[in-house]
Structures are given as C-alpha cells and as structure tokens.
C-alpha cells in the first residue's frame, strides 16, 4: 500500500500538523471500517499493517496516548487487532475498559443480560445470514451477510421487542444493532480516556453512525475525521482505511519531530550576533534560529532553536539543482565554514560560491531591532522568511510591497526590506511564510534588512557597506582598548566581545546568557530562562571586563544596581535577579506549544529564582566595586554607599540559611559559599575604606572575623576532610573552593589543599567539573560546569599544581565551539555542550584562567 500524504486535503494536513504540537495528545480510532477494512466475515477483519505501525509508534511517544474504541467485545478486539498493551482497547461501544469487566455487573444487570440473550436468540434463530454476538454486557445482532428483506425483518423485531425494555441501551450501526445492560457511548468512552490521561487535544477517526457520539464531543483543538460517505458531525473526511493509515502516519511523523526536535544543531556550534541592545543566534548553515524583540528577554520572533521550523526562522542557502532530497526538491549542501569577522560581532558563512554576512545594526533607535543579511557571490539562493512573533502565539500575515514585506498581526511593527525580491507567500492556516529564489552575482549582492519596531520600508540614507563598517568599527575599536593576556589571546578577545554583547548599553544590565531553556540534559526538564540580570553573574562579568581594561560596563552595571535599590526598603531585600530594565520578574511560565531543544521540555520564560534567598550576591558586587576603584584610581561616592548597603545587608542576614549560588529548588541550607561571600563583602568593604579614607561601620571588622571562624568551624567536615556544600551535610560542591580562592583561608592551608583534592576526586570528570553530585530534588542529570572547571584551574595554581592547571585549561579551551563560544555546561560522555548559550559564567572563567596562566 502506497501512503501519499499529498492525497490528503490541504486543510486536513494543516490541522494534523497543528494537533501534533499539543502538549498531551489522545489518538483514538474505531476498528472496523477505520483501522480494518469492512469484510464479509467479521472474524477475518485485520487492521492494515501501516495503521498498526503508526498506532504502535504513537503509543511509544511521550505525552501521547492511543486507543481503539470499538463496538466489538473487548476479547474479540484484542484477539483480532493484536495491539500491544500500550494501545488502550475499549470494547462494546465504550462499556468495556478491561477484560474483567463482566465480573463488575451487578446481579440485576446480569439477569437482564441473560434474558436479552435468550430473547434475541429466539428472534434470530433460523434466519440465514444473521449472526448473534454475545458480549460481557450486551448482545449484538449482525445482518450484513443476510438478504436485505431478512435483515430488515430481524432488526424490526429487535427494535420493537427487547430494545424497548427498561434498562436496555440501544446502539444502531451499519447492519448491526446492539443491546446493552450498561451505558454504551463512544463519546463517554472518549471523555473518560481524555480525563484519565489529561489530554490537551484529541483526534478521533470513525466510519459508523455509532462514532457520531464521539464526534459530538470534539471541541477546541480536537479533530474529528469521518471515514467514507454519509452525514457526519466530523469536521474532516477521508475516503477509506488507506487514507486513515496515511493520517496516522503523518500524525506520528509530525508528533515525533515536534517531541524530539528536528535535527537540532549542536549548541556549541551556534554563533551570536549582538549590538549591545539585543542578540540573535545563527546555526552553522546561516539560519537565524533565535531572536527576540523588543529586547533579548522579550518573546521570540524566531524560536526555531526551541521548536523547529514552525516556531519561526530566517534561512538562506544555495540551491544546487542537481542535488535532490527524497521528495524531489532541491537540497542545500553544508557550508565550508563559519567565522566571526575578526574583532567584531559580524558573522560570515561561506559556501564555495556564496557568502552570507550577518550583523545587528548599530545606531538605530533603542526600540528597534535591525538585522541585516548580505548575500554575495555567484549562486542561485533560496530564502525562507517565517517570523513567528510572541513565540508563535499570534497569527501572522505577510503583505508584499514594492520595498519588501510587511508583517501584519503583531503588536510591534515589523518589515523586511528586500527590494527586487519576488516572494511566494504560503500559509499553514494560522501563519504565513515567504520564500524566494534569487540569482546573486559578484557585482550585485542581495541585501535583506529585517526591521523590528518600525513600519519604514524605505531605503536607509547610508548604503549597507557603510553601516556594516560602522558596526564592525564599533567592536574593533573597543577591543583595541583592552589589555589581553598572552595565553589564548584570540579566544580571550572573543570571550570579551561575547560578554560585551551580553551587556545592555541602555540600562547597564548584563544577561547571564542569550537564551532560555537550552537543556542541562537532552530530553530533561532542567531548562531555565537565563536572559536576565543576576546580581552575581552581572558583577562577575563586569569584573572580568575590568580585568581587561574596560570599566564602562562595570560603571553601567553599578548604576543599574543603584536604580534597582532606589525602589527597595533596604539592601537586604534585593532579589537575586531582575530584568535588564531593573524591574522584578513576572511569574515563571511554560510555553506548552514549543517542544524544546531536541525535545527537552518544558520551555520556560521567567525564573522562580527571582523569589529565592541568595545571600552570596552581596560579595561579588562589593568585589566589583573594589576592582573598579583599583582600575580607575577612585571610588565613586554612590559606589561607596552601595558598598555600605551590601555590608549592612550581610550584618542583618549572614546567619540565615539560603538557596545558594546554584538556586536549588529545595529547602534553604547554610551554604559554605554563601557564608564565604558574606565574609568577602565585609573584607573588601574594609579594604576600600582603608584605601580611600572612608569610614567603615564599627562592627565590620569583628563581624568579618566572626563569619570566618563560623565557616572554618562548621564548613569543615572532618570525616570528609574537606569544606563541604553546607553546614548540614557531607556532600561536596565546587563552589566551596572559594574558601581559598577568596582568601578567607590561606591557599597553603592544608585544609584548602585537601578540599581541592576532594573536589577533584568527587566532581572532576575528564575535561569538566560538576557543580555537585547530590540529589537536588529535580529529576534527571546535568553536565559539568565550565565555570567550575575554571575555579579548579585557579585552585590548582594556588596549590602549586601548574601542570594540572594548564592541562585542565587546555581541555576547557578545546570545548569551545568553532567560533569560540562556550555554553554553560559540557557532557564528557556524549562530548557535547549543554545549557544556555553563550554563557557569561563560562567566558568570564576562561578570561580569568588565561590571565592567571599568563602571569
């Protein structure tokens, strides 16, 4: 049997694709006439193998339930269909949900069933071609094989006789009538299944009049499909069982792609565009796979990274007319390579006769996001433009105009300036997409300008090469002001540009990472939104740039923090993180319509860590103020007030348990790292007061010593011979290395050396170091953290183990992607990156290690 998806109506195909993306899907079918063709002998009714395969495959998918709801007795249905146990079987029009149902009949119903069977046997006895089927709770009379006159006489006798009895449920079908002593209704059966599995949408396929009760229950995103001719409540129709198999095969393929991701690119191979206001990510083959607007922490315009093609993308690739894929259409080849233009945030992707250059415009208004894509070379090129604003939650239409395309239906204006390009507009029923093929010659590049936040389709007054030169010059001139280490100089430069790209020039906030929900375990649930400004991460990022000679980011970040604190009753009430604008976050939410990177769900926006207690955040802020003052030779009055506020917060709260640096969603503990950072807050505040003639509070010195003694007494675990995660346990945590890295104890102290050895033994795995290996209350696992590996490199250096430090640093360097970017984590078994990308922590750790190894 040949399955041809194109044989299905276009609107039905669109509905199937949309249904496949529901969070929890219920797939239910009738049996005879739907999965199995109608045959003269019901005992020979076998399902089509293609339908069996599709149902079995659907049943094996997560968040997907399959069921067969038939008029047949459950035992007969199981014998004939031979479906595995994963496919739910419901017999007797919904009255049998398990084989042992007969034992559940009460005595009165059992007596009525026996009376029914005897009476119907009398009516049908001696009637040629009439078959009687006794079931656990009913009796069915089949007249399909009888002559028409005989069949009508038998059915009339049943309808006027036992069908009128009290307590008897009647179900009419094609050439069959069934009398039951319990309620029989395929609609009720469908609802029972729906409730049991919590489905968010259902599909039901059936051919019989008894299936109409199920079609009547279809609502919202549900899909009812009638098989064959005849009036029906179903909204769609297919011709026969072959097309049923086609529907199920298409649904299975779309569902599998949606759940598991469509060839998700390796995280470390993604490159970031930036203009100090927003970011975008490119795949190695020049697909814009992620971009948000109006800010990087807003809803996505392109979320292909988390949802495949249907979530929005902007793709360009050469057309090779003699290379085809399975359906006969042209197929692109992989590019020869991708790189950053040195010293910039402009990305070039090159094929043999084609170059695509991508950058985000500088110098536009703050409410705008302008992405420019230049296609040059000598080739025929295919372009796909599929914007999906608000994570695809709003319907999008595209209107061609002389200057390009206008995107309609969005709250933010959006246009694609593309003069001369002839677009072909298609729709999936909710969203429109545009595609085009253009011929590019050496002297005639094609320039595409996506402008978000404006309706202007007119050409810019300055030509594209001038704008690109200005953007490149912005980055390269800034980079030229830095003092870079002699170790891995180019990679450190790329890390510096990456950190700068995560900064917001308008507000001073610094993102922890460019993305949300890239998984810490492929297929797992540890998927978090990092597109915000953590006090800790932002301070550490700014400090890394100060170490290279750039102070503007630190000043901007501290100014951002001053603004945050203006709206607080006291510094001890600081949240761990805020939006880039300095506001508190809304509630954490899940976007059910996106399947996640490589099927890793849920996709989250917002972050519940916003509500946690994290007492370590004060230390990095004060340390940043100290490093900034050393670089500039002065301590700003506002910054000293901020330092005093941090010290005040520590004096009020240092003795409390908290959720710690790793933001565990569990009960608070007395984390060693948090106590150390409280010590750092007071220690650096006292150093600043002494250096710049400021007056410290009288209790700071004594409190600093008290906290140090508390950490030494309660953080050291004599049985483990190491400083552990928290006072309450014996588990290890890489962050406890800061007992020595911070200077709370001398790095030569044998307890610090023992801690380094213990963490190396417990948490290091090849080229990476795990945060911890304890049960943190969340399912699944995670990779090793690049930042933790950087801490261990520094610890090796402080304990005179330079060879080990150099080796581990080289392994960290080897884990960078082809364009020099680092994600949050690394899986040493699968040898792939994990977590949000690019991650500020990872790049600031690399910068720190390179500096230390250069000395």
Beta strands, then each sheet from edge to edge (+ up, - down):
strand 1: 25-29
strand 2: 64-69
strand 3: 87-90
strand 4: 131-134
strand 5: 138-142
strand 6: 169-173
strand 7: 176-180
strand 8: 201-206
strand 9: 223-227
strand 10: 236-238
strand 11: 271-274
strand 12: 279-282
strand 13: 288-292
strand 14: 300-302
strand 15: 313-318
strand 16: 337-340
strand 17: 347-351
strand 18: 354-360
strand 19: 369-377
strand 20: 379-386
strand 21: 397-401
strand 22: 404-408
strand 23: 414-417
strand 24: 424-427
strand 25: 432-440
strand 26: 446-452
strand 27: 533-534
strand 28: 577-578
strand 29: 589-590
strand 30: 604-605
strand 31: 716-717
strand 32: 722-723
strand 33: 764-765
strand 34: 768-769
strand 35: 784-785
strand 36: 823-827
strand 37: 832-837
sheet 1: 3+ 2+ 1+ 8+ 9+ 10+
sheet 2: 4+ 5- 7+ 6-
sheet 3: 11+ 12- 13+ 14-
sheet 4: 15+ 20- 25+ 24-
sheet 5: 16+ 17- 18+ 19- 26+ 23- 22+ 21-
sheet 6: 27+ 28-
sheet 7: 29+ 30-
sheet 8: 31+ 32-
sheet 9: 33+ 34-
sheet 10: 35+ 36- 37+
end
